[in-house]
Amino acid sequence: MSKYSISTDLEKLIAIIKQKPRLLMMLDYDGTLVPIQAKPDLARPSGELLDLLNKLAFCEGIRLAIISGRDLLDLKGLLPVESIYLVGGHGAAIEGPDERRYDIINLGKLQPVLEQLVLIAKQCVGKASGFIIETKTTGLALHYRLADPARVRPVLTAFVTKSFPWLKPYALELLHGKKVIEVRSRLINKGKAVEYLLGLSPGYYPVFLGDDRTDEDAFAVLQGKGIGVLIAPEDRTTRAALRLESPEKVQKLLRYLFKTHCEVLKSGTSF
């Protein structure tokens, strides 16, 4: 991984994808499709965005996938969109347009240790305000965006120390994100999810858009195969080839795709 000059020019990305008649468009959710919010449950798509996604999902030249650290059921509730791929838990669970669910890891074996880690997180947070413990079927996330900065380091240090003995025996790892520390299985990542979707989509040019460290695995997979797009206001070290500044630019790109790649709709579809 190295830091290099990456384009922030939306037109450059458009110039690449307009030459590709068939696109596999893969997007992270928080910080990419929608802006990050202080609380995860506040990051909801607008009616306009949902309408756009529904239209793109039925374009003959586009396959649409959302790959997120959120639980699959959470994604389904946020994105009631037909004919798209939803990937939850960083790749732990995948559901396609046929609504068949594919679980990558054994949730039954993971549940007891996750319950223990939730207890550890609660003990470490104690009475400190501003911390949010997000429990998932495949992991957990400790958010501290609203916490007193003076309390963040002691709480995180305690959580890392106390949870460490539980990680290796259960093939878990800790990931640091944007004002969040997350527990995830080492057996999964967004790169593996991208590889799975590539196998289902021969002939489609793959594009992945993401904003977080967990998206770097996906960027790495696409090197030499497609294009990774970092969503960030400023340059940073990344495996992505291009950069867009914000979710607003992402939505602008999606509106462009609807105009250029949706002349032909999937059978039985009309707008």
TORKOL-4160 file (C-alpha; in steps of 0.2 Angstrom, whole numbers, padded with zeros to 4 digits, m for minus):
271
<pt num="1" X="0000" Y="0000" Z="0000"/>
<pt num="2" X="0007" Y="0017" Z="m0004"/>
<pt num="3" X="0001" Y="0035" Z="m0005"/>
<pt num="4" X="0000" Y="0042" Z="m0022"/>
<pt num="5" X="m0009" Y="0056" Z="m0032"/>
<pt num="6" X="m0027" Y="0050" Z="m0035"/>
<pt num="7" X="m0040" Y="0059" Z="m0045"/>
<pt num="8" X="m0054" Y="0068" Z="m0036"/>
<pt num="9" X="m0062" Y="0072" Z="m0053"/>
<pt num="10" X="m0079" Y="0064" Z="m0056"/>
<pt num="11" X="m0077" Y="0066" Z="m0074"/>
<pt num="12" X="m0062" Y="0055" Z="m0075"/>
<pt num="13" X="m0072" Y="0041" Z="m0067"/>
<pt num="14" X="m0086" Y="0044" Z="m0078"/>
<pt num="15" X="m0074" Y="0043" Z="m0093"/>
<pt num="16" X="m0069" Y="0026" Z="m0088"/>
<pt num="17" X="m0086" Y="0018" Z="m0084"/>
<pt num="18" X="m0095" Y="0025" Z="m0099"/>
<pt num="19" X="m0084" Y="0014" Z="m0110"/>
<pt num="20" X="m0090" Y="m0001" Z="m0101"/>
<pt num="21" X="m0107" Y="m0007" Z="m0106"/>
<pt num="22" X="m0109" Y="m0019" Z="m0092"/>
<pt num="23" X="m0105" Y="m0014" Z="m0074"/>
<pt num="24" X="m0104" Y="m0022" Z="m0057"/>
<pt num="25" X="m0107" Y="m0008" Z="m0046"/>
<pt num="26" X="m0102" Y="m0012" Z="m0028"/>
<pt num="27" X="m0104" Y="0001" Z="m0014"/>
<pt num="28" X="m0101" Y="0002" Z="0005"/>
<pt num="29" X="m0116" Y="0010" Z="0014"/>
<pt num="30" X="m0110" Y="0021" Z="0029"/>
<pt num="31" X="m0099" Y="0035" Z="0023"/>
<pt num="32" X="m0101" Y="0031" Z="0004"/>
<pt num="33" X="m0119" Y="0029" Z="0000"/>
<pt num="34" X="m0125" Y="0039" Z="0014"/>
<pt num="35" X="m0116" Y="0051" Z="0025"/>
<pt num="36" X="m0109" Y="0045" Z="0042"/>
<pt num="37" X="m0120" Y="0050" Z="0057"/>
<pt num="38" X="m0117" Y="0052" Z="0075"/>
<pt num="39" X="m0128" Y="0037" Z="0078"/>
<pt num="40" X="m0129" Y="0022" Z="0066"/>
<pt num="41" X="m0148" Y="0022" Z="0066"/>
<pt num="42" X="m0148" Y="0040" Z="0060"/>
<pt num="43" X="m0139" Y="0035" Z="0043"/>
<pt num="44" X="m0154" Y="0032" Z="0033"/>
<pt num="45" X="m0156" Y="0034" Z="0014"/>
<pt num="46" X="m0168" Y="0048" Z="0007"/>
<pt num="47" X="m0183" Y="0043" Z="m0003"/>
<pt num="48" X="m0174" Y="0050" Z="m0018"/>
<pt num="49" X="m0159" Y="0039" Z="m0016"/>
<pt num="50" X="m0170" Y="0024" Z="m0014"/>
<pt num="51" X="m0180" Y="0028" Z="m0030"/>
<pt num="52" X="m0163" Y="0029" Z="m0039"/>
<pt num="53" X="m0157" Y="0013" Z="m0032"/>
<pt num="54" X="m0173" Y="0004" Z="m0037"/>
<pt num="55" X="m0171" Y="0011" Z="m0055"/>
<pt num="56" X="m0153" Y="0006" Z="m0056"/>
<pt num="57" X="m0157" Y="m0012" Z="m0050"/>
<pt num="58" X="m0167" Y="m0015" Z="m0065"/>
<pt num="59" X="m0155" Y="m0008" Z="m0078"/>
<pt num="60" X="m0150" Y="m0022" Z="m0090"/>
<pt num="61" X="m0132" Y="m0016" Z="m0090"/>
<pt num="62" X="m0129" Y="m0014" Z="m0071"/>
<pt num="63" X="m0128" Y="m0026" Z="m0057"/>
<pt num="64" X="m0129" Y="m0017" Z="m0040"/>
<pt num="65" X="m0122" Y="m0023" Z="m0024"/>
<pt num="66" X="m0121" Y="m0015" Z="m0006"/>
<pt num="67" X="m0106" Y="m0022" Z="0004"/>
<pt num="68" X="m0107" Y="m0016" Z="0022"/>
<pt num="69" X="m0101" Y="m0020" Z="0040"/>
<pt num="70" X="m0119" Y="m0019" Z="0045"/>
<pt num="71" X="m0130" Y="m0034" Z="0048"/>
<pt num="72" X="m0138" Y="m0041" Z="0033"/>
<pt num="73" X="m0155" Y="m0039" Z="0041"/>
<pt num="74" X="m0151" Y="m0021" Z="0045"/>
<pt num="75" X="m0147" Y="m0018" Z="0027"/>
<pt num="76" X="m0163" Y="m0026" Z="0021"/>
<pt num="77" X="m0173" Y="m0014" Z="0032"/>
<pt num="78" X="m0163" Y="0001" Z="0026"/>
<pt num="79" X="m0163" Y="m0003" Z="0008"/>
<pt num="80" X="m0180" Y="m0011" Z="0002"/>
<pt num="81" X="m0173" Y="m0013" Z="m0015"/>
<pt num="82" X="m0177" Y="m0027" Z="m0027"/>
<pt num="83" X="m0165" Y="m0036" Z="m0038"/>
<pt num="84" X="m0149" Y="m0031" Z="m0029"/>
<pt num="85" X="m0135" Y="m0040" Z="m0019"/>
<pt num="86" X="m0134" Y="m0036" Z="m0001"/>
<pt num="87" X="m0118" Y="m0041" Z="0009"/>
<pt num="88" X="m0118" Y="m0039" Z="0028"/>
<pt num="89" X="m0106" Y="m0041" Z="0041"/>
<pt num="90" X="m0091" Y="m0037" Z="0030"/>
<pt num="91" X="m0095" Y="m0052" Z="0019"/>
<pt num="92" X="m0102" Y="m0064" Z="0033"/>
<pt num="93" X="m0119" Y="m0065" Z="0025"/>
<pt num="94" X="m0124" Y="m0063" Z="0007"/>
<pt num="95" X="m0141" Y="m0062" Z="m0001"/>
<pt num="96" X="m0145" Y="m0060" Z="m0020"/>
<pt num="97" X="m0159" Y="m0055" Z="m0030"/>
<pt num="98" X="m0167" Y="m0072" Z="m0028"/>
<pt num="99" X="m0167" Y="m0068" Z="m0009"/>
<pt num="100" X="m0157" Y="m0084" Z="m0005"/>
<pt num="101" X="m0146" Y="m0081" Z="0010"/>
<pt num="102" X="m0128" Y="m0087" Z="0010"/>
<pt num="103" X="m0119" Y="m0087" Z="0027"/>
<pt num="104" X="m0100" Y="m0088" Z="0026"/>
<pt num="105" X="m0097" Y="m0092" Z="0045"/>
<pt num="106" X="m0106" Y="m0103" Z="0058"/>
<pt num="107" X="m0116" Y="m0090" Z="0068"/>
<pt num="108" X="m0121" Y="m0103" Z="0081"/>
<pt num="109" X="m0102" Y="m0105" Z="0086"/>
<pt num="110" X="m0099" Y="m0087" Z="0086"/>
<pt num="111" X="m0114" Y="m0081" Z="0096"/>
<pt num="112" X="m0108" Y="m0086" Z="0114"/>
<pt num="113" X="m0091" Y="m0077" Z="0112"/>
<pt num="114" X="m0099" Y="m0062" Z="0105"/>
<pt num="115" X="m0111" Y="m0061" Z="0120"/>
<pt num="116" X="m0096" Y="m0062" Z="0131"/>
<pt num="117" X="m0087" Y="m0048" Z="0122"/>
<pt num="118" X="m0103" Y="m0037" Z="0123"/>
<pt num="119" X="m0102" Y="m0039" Z="0142"/>
<pt num="120" X="m0084" Y="m0034" Z="0142"/>
<pt num="121" X="m0088" Y="m0019" Z="0132"/>
<pt num="122" X="m0102" Y="m0014" Z="0144"/>
<pt num="123" X="m0090" Y="m0016" Z="0158"/>
<pt num="124" X="m0077" Y="m0005" Z="0150"/>
<pt num="125" X="m0089" Y="0009" Z="0146"/>
<pt num="126" X="m0097" Y="0008" Z="0163"/>
<pt num="127" X="m0106" Y="0025" Z="0166"/>
<pt num="128" X="m0096" Y="0035" Z="0153"/>
<pt num="129" X="m0108" Y="0043" Z="0141"/>
<pt num="130" X="m0107" Y="0045" Z="0122"/>
<pt num="131" X="m0102" Y="0027" Z="0119"/>
<pt num="132" X="m0113" Y="0016" Z="0108"/>
<pt num="133" X="m0112" Y="m0003" Z="0108"/>
<pt num="134" X="m0119" Y="m0010" Z="0092"/>
<pt num="135" X="m0122" Y="m0028" Z="0093"/>
<pt num="136" X="m0122" Y="m0039" Z="0077"/>
<pt num="137" X="m0125" Y="m0057" Z="0073"/>
<pt num="138" X="m0107" Y="m0058" Z="0066"/>
<pt num="139" X="m0098" Y="m0046" Z="0077"/>
<pt num="140" X="m0099" Y="m0030" Z="0087"/>
<pt num="141" X="m0094" Y="m0012" Z="0086"/>
<pt num="142" X="m0090" Y="0001" Z="0100"/>
<pt num="143" X="m0094" Y="0018" Z="0093"/>
<pt num="144" X="m0086" Y="0033" Z="0102"/>
<pt num="145" X="m0091" Y="0048" Z="0091"/>
<pt num="146" X="m0101" Y="0056" Z="0104"/>
<pt num="147" X="m0090" Y="0052" Z="0119"/>
<pt num="148" X="m0080" Y="0064" Z="0129"/>
<pt num="149" X="m0062" Y="0063" Z="0121"/>
<pt num="150" X="m0054" Y="0062" Z="0138"/>
<pt num="151" X="m0064" Y="0045" Z="0141"/>
<pt num="152" X="m0060" Y="0038" Z="0124"/>
<pt num="153" X="m0043" Y="0031" Z="0127"/>
<pt num="154" X="m0046" Y="0023" Z="0144"/>
<pt num="155" X="m0061" Y="0014" Z="0138"/>
<pt num="156" X="m0054" Y="0008" Z="0122"/>
<pt num="157" X="m0038" Y="0003" Z="0130"/>
<pt num="158" X="m0048" Y="m0007" Z="0143"/>
<pt num="159" X="m0058" Y="m0015" Z="0129"/>
<pt num="160" X="m0044" Y="m0020" Z="0119"/>
<pt num="161" X="m0034" Y="m0028" Z="0134"/>
<pt num="162" X="m0049" Y="m0037" Z="0140"/>
<pt num="163" X="m0056" Y="m0044" Z="0124"/>
<pt num="164" X="m0038" Y="m0049" Z="0117"/>
<pt num="165" X="m0039" Y="m0067" Z="0125"/>
<pt num="166" X="m0055" Y="m0070" Z="0116"/>
<pt num="167" X="m0049" Y="m0066" Z="0099"/>
<pt num="168" X="m0037" Y="m0079" Z="0093"/>
<pt num="169" X="m0046" Y="m0094" Z="0099"/>
<pt num="170" X="m0062" Y="m0089" Z="0089"/>
<pt num="171" X="m0053" Y="m0082" Z="0074"/>
<pt num="172" X="m0058" Y="m0064" Z="0078"/>
<pt num="173" X="m0049" Y="m0048" Z="0075"/>
<pt num="174" X="m0051" Y="m0029" Z="0081"/>
<pt num="175" X="m0053" Y="m0016" Z="0067"/>
<pt num="176" X="m0051" Y="0003" Z="0070"/>
<pt num="177" X="m0063" Y="0013" Z="0059"/>
<pt num="178" X="m0070" Y="0031" Z="0060"/>
<pt num="179" X="m0073" Y="0034" Z="0078"/>
<pt num="180" X="m0077" Y="0015" Z="0080"/>
<pt num="181" X="m0068" Y="0000" Z="0085"/>
<pt num="182" X="m0075" Y="m0016" Z="0079"/>
<pt num="183" X="m0074" Y="m0035" Z="0082"/>
<pt num="184" X="m0074" Y="m0045" Z="0066"/>
<pt num="185" X="m0071" Y="m0063" Z="0061"/>
<pt num="186" X="m0054" Y="m0065" Z="0052"/>
<pt num="187" X="m0062" Y="m0077" Z="0040"/>
<pt num="188" X="m0071" Y="m0063" Z="0031"/>
<pt num="189" X="m0068" Y="m0047" Z="0023"/>
<pt num="190" X="m0075" Y="m0036" Z="0009"/>
<pt num="191" X="m0061" Y="m0042" Z="m0003"/>
<pt num="192" X="m0068" Y="m0060" Z="m0001"/>
<pt num="193" X="m0086" Y="m0053" Z="m0004"/>
<pt num="194" X="m0080" Y="m0044" Z="m0020"/>
<pt num="195" X="m0071" Y="m0060" Z="m0026"/>
<pt num="196" X="m0088" Y="m0069" Z="m0024"/>
<pt num="197" X="m0098" Y="m0056" Z="m0033"/>
<pt num="198" X="m0085" Y="m0056" Z="m0047"/>
<pt num="199" X="m0087" Y="m0075" Z="m0049"/>
<pt num="200" X="m0106" Y="m0072" Z="m0052"/>
<pt num="201" X="m0103" Y="m0058" Z="m0064"/>
<pt num="202" X="m0092" Y="m0063" Z="m0079"/>
<pt num="203" X="m0092" Y="m0050" Z="m0092"/>
<pt num="204" X="m0096" Y="m0036" Z="m0080"/>
<pt num="205" X="m0083" Y="m0022" Z="m0076"/>
<pt num="206" X="m0081" Y="m0021" Z="m0057"/>
<pt num="207" X="m0081" Y="m0004" Z="m0048"/>
<pt num="208" X="m0081" Y="m0003" Z="m0029"/>
<pt num="209" X="m0083" Y="0013" Z="m0019"/>
<pt num="210" X="m0079" Y="0014" Z="0000"/>
<pt num="211" X="m0073" Y="0026" Z="0013"/>
<pt num="212" X="m0066" Y="0015" Z="0027"/>
<pt num="213" X="m0051" Y="0004" Z="0032"/>
<pt num="214" X="m0062" Y="m0011" Z="0030"/>
<pt num="215" X="m0064" Y="m0006" Z="0011"/>
<pt num="216" X="m0045" Y="m0008" Z="0008"/>
<pt num="217" X="m0047" Y="m0027" Z="0005"/>
<pt num="218" X="m0060" Y="m0024" Z="m0009"/>
<pt num="219" X="m0048" Y="m0011" Z="m0017"/>
<pt num="220" X="m0034" Y="m0023" Z="m0016"/>
<pt num="221" X="m0044" Y="m0037" Z="m0025"/>
<pt num="222" X="m0049" Y="m0025" Z="m0039"/>
<pt num="223" X="m0031" Y="m0019" Z="m0044"/>
<pt num="224" X="m0029" Y="m0025" Z="m0062"/>
<pt num="225" X="m0047" Y="m0031" Z="m0063"/>
<pt num="226" X="m0058" Y="m0016" Z="m0061"/>
<pt num="227" X="m0057" Y="0001" Z="m0051"/>
<pt num="228" X="m0058" Y="0005" Z="m0033"/>
<pt num="229" X="m0064" Y="0022" Z="m0028"/>
<pt num="230" X="m0060" Y="0030" Z="m0011"/>
<pt num="231" X="m0074" Y="0041" Z="m0004"/>
<pt num="232" X="m0064" Y="0054" Z="0007"/>
<pt num="233" X="m0063" Y="0073" Z="0007"/>
<pt num="234" X="m0043" Y="0072" Z="0007"/>
<pt num="235" X="m0030" Y="0061" Z="0000"/>
<pt num="236" X="m0024" Y="0047" Z="0011"/>
<pt num="237" X="m0014" Y="0031" Z="0010"/>
<pt num="238" X="m0025" Y="0019" Z="0000"/>
<pt num="239" X="m0026" Y="0005" Z="m0013"/>
<pt num="240" X="m0040" Y="0014" Z="m0022"/>
<pt num="241" X="m0036" Y="0021" Z="m0039"/>
<pt num="242" X="m0048" Y="0036" Z="m0039"/>
<pt num="243" X="m0056" Y="0047" Z="m0026"/>
<pt num="244" X="m0073" Y="0056" Z="m0024"/>
<pt num="245" X="m0075" Y="0068" Z="m0010"/>
<pt num="246" X="m0092" Y="0063" Z="m0003"/>
<pt num="247" X="m0108" Y="0053" Z="m0003"/>
<pt num="248" X="m0115" Y="0067" Z="m0013"/>
<pt num="249" X="m0103" Y="0064" Z="m0027"/>
<pt num="250" X="m0107" Y="0046" Z="m0026"/>
<pt num="251" X="m0125" Y="0050" Z="m0029"/>
<pt num="252" X="m0121" Y="0061" Z="m0043"/>
<pt num="253" X="m0112" Y="0047" Z="m0051"/>
<pt num="254" X="m0127" Y="0035" Z="m0049"/>
<pt num="255" X="m0138" Y="0048" Z="m0057"/>
<pt num="256" X="m0126" Y="0049" Z="m0072"/>
<pt num="257" X="m0126" Y="0030" Z="m0073"/>
<pt num="258" X="m0145" Y="0029" Z="m0074"/>
<pt num="259" X="m0145" Y="0041" Z="m0089"/>
<pt num="260" X="m0131" Y="0032" Z="m0098"/>
<pt num="261" X="m0133" Y="0013" Z="m0094"/>
<pt num="262" X="m0152" Y="0011" Z="m0092"/>
<pt num="263" X="m0158" Y="0013" Z="m0110"/>
<pt num="264" X="m0162" Y="m0006" Z="m0109"/>
<pt num="265" X="m0172" Y="m0012" Z="m0094"/>
<pt num="266" X="m0173" Y="m0030" Z="m0087"/>
<pt num="267" X="m0187" Y="m0040" Z="m0094"/>
<pt num="268" X="m0204" Y="m0035" Z="m0087"/>
<pt num="269" X="m0198" Y="m0018" Z="m0080"/>
<pt num="270" X="m0206" Y="m0001" Z="m0083"/>
<pt num="271" X="m0204" Y="0016" Z="m0075"/>
